[in-house]
Amino acid sequence: MTYRHGIPAADTGHAEPAPAPQAFSFHVQPEFHTVPLGLGENEEAFHDQLREFTRDYWGERQDLEALRRLTSAMYAANAQTLAEGGTVYNACGVFPIGGSADGAQSPERHTRATLTVSVRELANADPHLTAAGIAESLDKAAGSGGGAESQPVTLPAGPAVVRIAGSRAVWDLPDGEQECFFVRIEVWLPFPDEDRLLLLCLSTADVQDLHFYQAILADIADTVVFGTGKQPEVDDTTMHSAPSPFSAY
């Protein structure tokens, strides 16, 4: 599935309209379920989109209606926060592990992840220098206790930085503490000629599948196209079959 993002020119009230920010597009695997953010939509249309998402994610079974309603409410509450932070795309991915491609053998299990893509303002005189500066800043943060690793990479869309970080969440429950570990993979990709940054983030609690998700995000990052150029043809059945540019981790 291809996502295309084009932002209209700002209305400044002047005779000459402000230049429109650069458009971009990328491709995601069919296992991702796009979560509506309500960008540019009225409230009724937004909630219709959320209901469609929950039916796509949970199916049409009548006994799951309560779960669909709960899921819709949770994502509606989260959408505003994401949009205010510059998020332009949000999706849940459910991937089968094991089994056979033809469906003759059922998957051994399923693994899940969340994908967000956001745009952030960032001084960007030159993408190569910007990427180098991002890598240095992330390394310093890791050295001060951030517990993360970062590495410069070169993508078809330009120089970028990959960052991998782990985190631990603890909940106080009536029967004691419960902990959960997460891993987050990020791709920091400066725009080629704008003071902006494209940030792709994939997060999962299935930390044992880190290498699998490195390849997933590497494939997505390889399809990023800035401007209105034609999106390259992508075969969903062969995505993440090639060596990952993140394989140094």
C-alpha positions as CSV (number, residue, x, y, z in Angstrom):
1,M,0.0,0.0,0.0
2,T,1.4,3.4,-1.0
3,Y,0.9,6.5,1.2
4,R,1.2,9.9,-0.5
5,H,1.4,13.1,1.5
6,G,1.1,16.5,-0.2
7,I,0.6,19.7,1.9
8,P,-1.2,22.6,0.2
9,A,0.4,26.0,0.1
10,A,-0.3,28.2,3.2
11,D,-2.7,31.0,2.8
12,T,-0.7,34.0,4.0
13,G,-3.1,36.7,2.7
14,H,-0.4,38.0,0.3
15,A,-0.7,38.3,-3.4
16,E,2.0,35.7,-3.8
17,P,1.1,32.4,-2.0
18,A,3.8,30.8,0.1
19,P,5.6,27.8,-1.6
20,A,3.9,24.5,-0.8
21,P,6.0,22.2,1.4
22,Q,7.4,19.3,-0.5
23,A,5.3,16.2,-1.0
24,F,6.5,12.7,-0.3
25,S,5.3,9.1,-0.5
26,F,6.3,5.7,0.8
27,H,5.0,2.1,0.6
28,V,4.1,-0.2,3.5
29,Q,3.4,-3.9,3.6
30,P,-0.2,-5.1,3.4
31,E,0.0,-6.4,7.0
32,F,-0.2,-2.8,8.2
33,H,-3.7,-1.5,9.1
34,T,-3.8,2.3,8.7
35,V,-5.2,4.1,11.8
36,P,-7.1,7.3,10.9
37,L,-5.7,10.5,12.4
38,G,-8.5,12.8,11.3
39,L,-6.2,15.1,9.4
40,G,-8.3,17.5,7.3
41,E,-11.5,15.6,8.2
42,N,-14.6,16.7,10.1
43,E,-15.5,14.9,13.3
44,E,-18.2,12.7,11.7
45,A,-16.0,11.6,8.9
46,F,-13.1,10.9,11.3
47,H,-15.3,8.6,13.5
48,D,-16.6,6.8,10.4
49,Q,-13.0,6.1,9.4
50,L,-12.2,4.8,12.9
51,R,-15.2,2.4,12.7
52,E,-14.0,1.2,9.3
53,F,-10.5,0.6,10.8
54,T,-11.8,-1.4,13.7
55,R,-13.9,-3.6,11.4
56,D,-10.8,-4.1,9.3
57,Y,-8.7,-5.0,12.3
58,W,-11.1,-7.1,14.4
59,G,-13.4,-8.4,11.7
60,E,-17.2,-8.3,11.6
61,R,-18.1,-10.8,14.3
62,Q,-21.0,-9.4,16.4
63,D,-19.6,-10.6,19.7
64,L,-16.5,-8.3,19.1
65,E,-18.5,-5.1,18.9
66,A,-17.6,-4.0,22.4
67,L,-13.9,-4.5,21.5
68,R,-14.3,-2.6,18.3
69,R,-15.8,0.3,20.2
70,L,-13.1,0.3,22.8
71,T,-10.4,0.3,20.1
72,S,-12.1,3.2,18.3
73,A,-12.2,5.2,21.5
74,M,-8.5,4.5,22.4
75,Y,-7.3,5.5,18.9
76,A,-9.5,8.6,18.8
77,A,-8.0,9.8,22.1
78,N,-4.5,9.2,20.8
79,A,-5.0,10.7,17.3
80,Q,-4.9,14.4,18.5
81,T,-1.7,13.9,20.4
82,L,0.0,12.3,17.4
83,A,-1.2,14.9,14.9
84,E,-0.1,17.8,17.2
85,G,3.4,16.2,17.2
86,G,3.6,16.2,13.4
87,T,2.5,12.6,12.8
88,V,1.0,12.2,9.3
89,Y,0.7,8.4,9.2
90,N,-0.1,5.8,11.9
91,A,-0.6,2.1,11.5
92,C,-0.8,-1.3,13.3
93,G,1.0,-4.2,11.8
94,V,0.1,-7.8,12.4
95,F,2.6,-10.3,10.8
96,P,2.5,-14.1,10.7
97,I,5.6,-15.9,11.8
98,G,6.2,-19.4,10.5
99,G,3.8,-21.5,8.4
100,S,3.9,-21.6,4.6
101,A,3.4,-18.9,2.1
102,D,0.6,-20.9,0.3
103,G,-1.4,-21.2,3.6
104,A,-1.0,-25.0,3.7
105,Q,0.6,-24.7,7.2
106,S,-0.8,-22.2,9.7
107,P,1.6,-19.6,11.2
108,E,3.2,-20.6,14.5
109,R,2.3,-17.2,16.0
110,H,1.7,-13.6,15.1
111,T,3.9,-10.6,15.9
112,R,2.6,-7.0,16.2
113,A,4.1,-3.5,15.8
114,T,3.1,0.1,15.5
115,L,4.4,2.3,12.7
116,T,4.3,6.1,12.8
117,V,5.6,8.6,10.2
118,S,6.0,12.3,11.2
119,V,7.4,15.5,9.8
120,R,9.4,17.8,12.1
121,E,10.9,21.2,11.5
122,L,14.7,21.2,11.5
123,A,17.3,23.5,10.1
124,N,18.7,21.7,7.1
125,A,21.4,23.5,5.1
126,D,22.6,20.3,3.6
127,P,21.1,16.8,4.1
128,H,24.5,15.1,4.5
129,L,25.6,17.6,7.2
130,T,22.2,17.4,8.9
131,A,22.3,13.6,9.0
132,A,25.8,13.7,10.5
133,G,24.6,16.2,13.1
134,I,21.7,14.0,14.0
135,A,23.9,10.9,14.4
136,E,26.3,12.9,16.7
137,S,23.4,14.2,18.8
138,L,21.9,10.7,19.1
139,D,25.2,9.2,20.1
140,K,25.7,11.8,22.8
141,A,22.2,11.1,24.1
142,A,23.0,7.4,24.2
143,G,26.3,8.1,26.0
144,S,24.4,10.0,28.7
145,G,22.3,7.0,29.6
146,G,19.9,6.8,26.7
147,G,20.7,3.1,26.1
148,A,20.4,3.4,22.3
149,E,22.5,2.8,19.2
150,S,22.5,4.9,16.1
151,Q,24.3,4.6,12.7
152,P,24.3,6.7,9.5
153,V,23.0,5.0,6.4
154,T,22.4,5.9,2.8
155,L,18.9,5.4,1.4
156,P,17.6,6.0,-2.1
157,A,16.0,9.2,-0.9
158,G,19.2,10.5,0.6
159,P,21.4,10.3,3.8
160,A,19.7,9.2,6.9
161,V,20.3,7.9,10.5
162,V,19.0,4.7,12.0
163,R,18.4,4.5,15.7
164,I,17.5,1.5,17.8
165,A,16.5,1.9,21.4
166,G,14.9,-0.3,24.1
167,S,12.6,0.7,27.0
168,R,10.9,-0.9,30.0
169,A,7.4,-0.1,31.2
170,V,6.1,-1.1,34.7
171,W,2.5,-1.1,35.9
172,D,1.4,-1.4,39.5
173,L,-1.4,-3.9,39.6
174,P,-3.4,-5.3,42.5
175,D,-1.5,-8.6,42.3
176,G,1.9,-6.9,42.0
177,E,4.1,-5.2,39.4
178,Q,3.9,-6.1,35.7
179,E,6.7,-5.2,33.3
180,C,6.9,-5.1,29.6
181,F,9.9,-4.4,27.3
182,F,9.7,-2.5,24.0
183,V,12.1,-1.9,21.2
184,R,11.9,1.1,18.9
185,I,13.5,1.4,15.5
186,E,13.7,4.9,14.0
187,V,14.8,6.3,10.6
188,W,15.7,10.0,10.6
189,L,15.6,11.3,7.0
190,P,16.3,15.0,6.2
191,F,14.3,16.5,3.3
192,P,16.5,17.1,0.3
193,D,15.9,20.9,0.1
194,E,13.7,22.0,3.0
195,D,14.2,22.7,6.7
196,R,12.2,19.6,7.6
197,L,12.9,16.0,8.7
198,L,10.9,12.8,8.0
199,L,10.9,10.5,11.0
200,L,9.8,6.8,10.6
201,C,9.3,4.9,13.9
202,L,8.5,1.3,14.3
203,S,7.8,0.1,17.9
204,T,7.0,-3.4,19.2
205,A,6.8,-5.3,22.4
206,D,7.8,-8.5,20.6
207,V,11.5,-7.7,21.2
208,Q,12.6,-11.2,20.0
209,D,11.5,-10.1,16.5
210,L,13.9,-7.2,16.3
211,H,15.8,-8.4,13.3
212,F,12.5,-9.1,11.5
213,Y,11.3,-5.6,12.1
214,Q,14.6,-4.1,11.1
215,A,14.0,-5.6,7.6
216,I,10.4,-4.4,7.6
217,L,11.4,-0.8,8.3
218,A,14.3,-0.9,5.9
219,D,12.0,-1.9,3.1
220,I,9.6,1.0,3.9
221,A,12.5,3.5,4.1
222,D,13.8,2.3,0.7
223,T,10.5,3.3,-0.9
224,V,10.4,6.9,0.3
225,V,10.2,9.4,-2.6
226,F,10.3,13.2,-2.1
227,G,8.5,15.4,-4.5
228,T,5.8,14.3,-6.9
229,G,8.0,11.7,-8.7
230,K,6.5,8.4,-9.5
231,Q,6.5,5.8,-6.7
232,P,8.6,2.8,-7.7
233,E,6.8,-0.4,-8.3
234,V,6.9,-2.6,-5.2
235,D,6.1,-6.3,-4.9
236,D,4.6,-6.9,-1.5
237,T,5.4,-10.6,-1.7
238,T,9.2,-9.9,-1.9
239,M,9.5,-7.0,0.5
240,H,12.2,-7.6,3.2
241,S,13.7,-10.4,1.2
242,A,16.9,-8.4,0.4
243,P,19.7,-7.7,2.9
244,S,18.7,-5.0,5.3
245,P,20.8,-1.8,5.4
246,F,20.4,-2.0,9.2
247,S,22.1,-5.3,9.4
248,A,25.1,-3.9,11.2
249,Y,23.0,-4.1,14.4
